[in-house]
Amino acid sequence: MPSSRLHTKPQYQLSAIPRNPLGEGNYIRTAAALIIGDEVLNGKTLDQNSHTFAKYCFEQGVELRRIEVIADDEQEIAEASRRMVQNYDFVITTGGIGPTHDDITYASLAKSFGQSLGYHEETLRRMDEMNKSRDWVTSQTASQKKSMQRMALFPDQAEVLFVSESIWVPVIRLEGKLCVFPGIPKLFQTMLSALTPFLPLPPPSERPQRIQIFTSRPESLIAPYLTTLQDTLKDQGVSVGSYPVLGKGVFVSLIGRPEASRTVNLDDIAHQVAENLDGELVHDAHVAEKKNGAYESEGTNFSVEERSTTAGRKVEKVVNKL
């Protein structure tokens, strides 16, 4: 009978919270995402990470300004990463950090920021800890082991942040702004959430508020009303959006920026809009109840948490395969 020791999952020590890389008292205001991978551009892989990041930024009060998808190309990675670091407070990359020849993100970023590559000993140790009970690891050839160790070959001046007790893979941060993530969606989502304590994020008072109203009226019939509404509210920090669901109706989105809370009551406005459009307010709990209904089936985006025990098991399976 196998020893129970073989089934014990390693628990890793978290990194200490570093000093604010933006300077004491400053916090992240703008963000950008760099999605790296030929497989995204050629249609083999559906990019989920940019959507996850967009939801995260909105919920944290960070303005996501740009999303780019680029090839596994050294020059493209270098150019885009330098430009984004110059223009935004928080930049993420996803993809291209595995063990194969086309995983060139670390090497490209090292060249981009004038750094050398070096093996990170603690990451190698954690990798070995994860792999010690795997029979196939002990039978690796020298070249196979070297390929695996590529996942611990980082730019030598980067911060190495171990953000999860259950994941040996660290988040690599360059220039105090650019964070490098794996491209696997569930792993990215888990590590992004775990990175939160390490980021100088805006205080809750700086986060926007979003309320959605659903109406069955056609968009063309409500367009004049929405135009007038936006003209009335734009100087008060409220933006109005219209998102039709084919054959169903329209979602009207009201987003109040922090300054809006000092001049208007977004809840009152939302109720007025719902009354004028013969619609209903759609809050997160309501959306969750209708998760398999018409609202979501048309691909409408909602700020709904999708953390479940099933998702957790999927992350665990992914991590254990690394």
C-alpha positions in Angstrom: 0.0 0.0 0.0 1.5 3.4 -1.0 2.8 5.6 1.8 0.5 8.4 2.8 3.6 10.6 2.7 3.5 10.5 -1.1 0.1 12.2 -1.1 1.1 15.1 1.1 1.2 18.2 -0.9 4.1 20.6 -0.2 3.3 23.9 1.5 5.6 26.7 0.5 6.6 29.8 2.5 5.3 33.1 1.2 7.6 35.9 0.3 7.7 38.9 2.6 5.7 41.9 1.5 8.2 44.3 -0.2 8.3 48.0 -0.1 6.0 49.9 -2.4 7.8 49.9 -5.7 5.9 53.1 -6.8 7.1 55.0 -3.7 5.5 55.4 -0.3 2.0 56.8 -0.4 1.5 56.1 -4.2 -0.7 53.4 -5.6 -1.5 51.8 -8.9 -3.9 53.9 -11.1 -3.4 52.4 -14.6 -2.7 49.0 -15.9 -2.0 47.1 -19.2 -1.9 43.4 -20.2 0.5 41.8 -22.6 -0.8 38.4 -23.7 2.1 36.4 -25.3 1.6 33.4 -27.5 1.4 32.2 -31.1 -1.4 29.9 -30.0 -3.6 32.8 -29.2 -3.0 34.6 -32.5 -3.5 31.5 -34.6 -6.8 30.6 -32.9 -5.7 27.4 -31.2 -6.1 28.9 -27.7 -8.9 31.2 -26.5 -7.5 34.0 -24.4 -9.3 34.1 -21.0 -6.6 35.9 -19.1 -7.3 39.4 -20.4 -10.9 39.0 -19.3 -9.9 37.8 -15.9 -7.4 40.7 -15.6 -10.0 43.3 -16.7 -12.5 42.1 -14.0 -9.7 42.2 -11.4 -8.7 45.7 -12.3 -12.2 47.0 -12.2 -12.9 45.5 -8.9 -9.7 46.9 -7.5 -10.3 50.4 -8.8 -7.5 50.3 -11.4 -8.1 51.7 -14.9 -7.1 49.0 -17.4 -5.9 51.1 -20.4 -4.5 48.6 -22.8 -4.5 44.9 -23.8 -2.2 43.6 -26.5 -1.7 40.1 -27.9 1.6 39.4 -29.5 3.6 36.5 -30.9 6.4 34.5 -29.2 8.9 36.9 -30.7 11.8 38.4 -28.8 11.7 41.8 -30.5 7.9 42.2 -30.1 8.1 41.2 -26.4 10.9 43.6 -25.8 9.3 46.6 -27.5 5.9 46.1 -26.0 7.1 45.5 -22.5 9.4 48.6 -22.4 6.6 50.8 -23.8 4.0 49.5 -21.3 6.3 49.9 -18.3 6.9 53.5 -19.4 3.2 54.3 -19.7 1.4 52.3 -17.0 1.7 51.6 -13.3 1.0 47.9 -13.4 1.7 45.6 -16.4 1.2 41.9 -16.6 2.5 39.3 -19.1 1.0 35.9 -19.5 2.4 33.0 -21.4 5.8 31.8 -22.6 7.4 30.7 -19.3 7.3 26.9 -19.8 10.1 24.4 -20.5 10.0 24.3 -24.3 12.0 26.1 -27.0 9.2 28.6 -27.8 8.9 29.7 -24.1 11.0 32.8 -24.5 9.3 35.4 -22.2 12.0 35.4 -19.5 14.9 35.7 -21.9 13.2 38.4 -24.0 12.4 40.4 -20.9 15.9 40.1 -19.6 17.2 41.6 -22.9 14.5 44.2 -22.9 15.6 45.6 -19.5 19.4 45.0 -19.8 19.6 42.0 -17.4 21.3 38.7 -17.5 19.6 35.4 -17.0 20.3 33.3 -13.9 18.9 30.2 -12.2 16.9 31.1 -9.0 18.0 28.6 -6.4 14.9 28.7 -4.2 12.6 28.2 -7.2 14.7 25.2 -8.2 14.4 23.8 -4.7 10.7 24.2 -4.7 10.5 22.6 -8.1 12.4 19.6 -6.8 10.2 19.5 -3.7 7.1 19.3 -5.9 8.7 16.6 -8.2 10.3 14.3 -5.6 7.5 11.8 -5.6 7.1 11.6 -9.3 8.7 8.5 -10.8 9.1 10.0 -14.3 11.3 12.8 -12.9 13.9 10.4 -11.5 14.3 8.9 -15.0 14.8 12.2 -16.8 17.8 12.6 -19.1 20.1 15.5 -18.6 18.5 17.5 -21.5 15.0 16.9 -20.1 16.1 18.1 -16.7 17.7 21.2 -18.2 14.5 21.9 -20.1 12.5 21.7 -16.9 14.9 24.0 -15.1 14.3 26.7 -17.7 11.2 27.5 -15.7 13.6 28.8 -12.9 15.8 30.8 -15.3 14.9 34.5 -14.5 16.2 38.0 -15.2 18.8 38.3 -12.5 17.7 41.6 -11.1 14.0 40.7 -10.9 11.9 40.4 -7.7 10.8 36.9 -7.1 7.5 36.8 -5.3 6.2 33.5 -3.9 2.5 34.4 -3.5 0.8 31.1 -2.8 1.5 28.4 -0.2 0.4 25.7 -2.7 2.2 26.9 -5.9 5.9 26.6 -6.4 5.9 28.9 -9.4 6.7 32.6 -8.4 5.5 35.8 -9.9 8.5 37.6 -11.3 8.4 41.4 -11.1 10.6 43.7 -13.2 11.1 47.5 -12.9 8.7 47.4 -9.9 5.8 47.3 -12.4 5.8 44.3 -14.8 4.6 41.0 -13.3 5.2 37.8 -15.3 2.5 35.1 -15.0 1.9 31.6 -16.5 -0.6 31.5 -19.4 -2.7 28.6 -18.0 -6.0 30.4 -17.2 -6.9 28.8 -13.8 -3.3 29.2 -12.6 -3.2 32.8 -13.7 -6.4 33.6 -11.9 -5.2 32.0 -8.7 -1.8 33.7 -8.8 -3.3 37.1 -9.7 -5.6 36.9 -6.7 -2.8 35.8 -4.4 -0.6 38.7 -5.6 -3.1 41.2 -4.2 -1.3 41.8 -0.8 1.9 42.5 -2.7 0.4 45.3 -4.8 0.0 49.0 -3.9 -3.7 49.0 -4.9 -6.1 52.0 -4.5 -8.0 52.3 -1.2 -11.7 51.1 -1.3 -12.8 54.8 -1.5 -11.2 55.0 -5.0 -13.0 52.0 -6.5 -15.8 52.6 -9.0 -19.4 51.4 -8.5 -21.3 49.6 -11.3 -25.0 49.0 -11.4 -26.8 47.3 -14.4 -30.4 47.5 -15.5 -32.0 45.1 -17.9 -34.8 46.2 -20.2 -36.6 44.3 -22.9 -37.0 47.4 -25.0 -35.0 47.6 -28.3 -31.8 49.6 -28.1 -32.9 52.0 -30.9 -35.9 53.0 -28.8 -34.0 53.8 -25.7 -31.0 55.4 -27.4 -32.3 59.1 -27.2 -33.0 58.7 -23.5 -29.5 57.2 -22.9 -27.9 60.0 -24.8 -29.6 62.6 -22.7 -28.8 60.7 -19.5 -25.1 60.6 -20.4 -25.0 64.3 -21.3 -26.5 65.0 -17.9 -24.2 62.8 -15.9 -20.8 62.9 -17.6 -19.6 65.9 -15.7 -20.5 64.2 -12.4 -18.3 61.1 -12.9 -20.9 58.7 -14.2 -20.6 56.9 -17.5 -23.6 55.2 -19.2 -23.2 52.1 -21.4 -25.6 50.1 -23.6 -25.1 46.4 -24.3 -27.8 44.7 -26.4 -28.6 41.0 -26.1 -29.8 39.8 -29.5 -33.5 39.1 -29.4 -33.7 39.6 -25.6 -33.3 43.3 -24.7 -30.6 45.6 -23.5 -28.3 45.9 -20.5 -27.7 49.5 -19.4 -24.6 49.9 -17.3 -24.0 52.8 -14.9 -20.5 53.2 -13.7 -19.8 55.8 -11.0 -16.2 56.9 -10.6 -15.1 57.8 -7.0 -15.8 61.5 -7.5 -19.4 60.6 -8.4 -20.2 59.5 -4.9 -19.7 63.1 -3.7 -22.3 64.6 -6.0 -24.9 61.9 -7.0 -26.5 58.8 -5.6 -25.9 56.1 -8.2 -28.5 53.8 -6.6 -31.2 56.5 -6.9 -30.2 57.1 -10.6 -30.4 53.4 -11.3 -33.9 53.1 -9.9 -35.0 56.1 -12.0 -33.5 54.5 -15.2 -35.2 51.2 -14.5 -38.5 53.0 -14.0 -38.1 55.0 -17.2 -37.1 52.0 -19.3 -39.6 49.6 -17.7 -36.6 47.5 -16.7 -35.1 45.9 -13.6 -31.9 46.3 -11.6 -29.6 43.3 -12.1 -27.3 42.8 -9.2 -24.6 40.1 -8.8 -26.8 37.8 -6.8 -29.5 38.1 -9.4 -27.1 37.4 -12.2 -25.8 34.3 -10.4 -29.3 32.9 -10.2 -29.7 33.4 -13.9 -26.3 32.1 -14.8 -27.5 29.5 -17.2 -30.3 31.8 -18.6 -30.5 34.2 -21.4 -28.5 37.0 -19.8 -25.3 35.0 -19.7 -25.8 32.9 -22.7 -25.2 35.8 -25.0 -21.8 36.5 -23.5 -22.7 39.5 -21.5 -20.0 40.4 -19.0 -20.8 40.6 -15.3 -18.8 41.3 -12.2 -19.5 37.9 -10.7 -17.1 35.8 -8.6 -16.6 32.3 -10.1 -14.6 30.7 -7.3 -16.0 27.3 -6.5 -14.7 24.0 -5.2 -14.7 22.6 -8.7 -12.5 25.5 -9.9 -10.2 24.9 -6.9 -9.8 21.3 -7.9 -8.9 22.3 -11.4 -6.2 24.7 -10.2 -4.8 22.0 -8.0 -4.6 19.6 -10.9 -2.9 22.2 -13.0 -0.3 23.0 -10.3 0.4 19.4 -9.7 1.3 18.9 -13.4 3.9 21.6 -13.5 
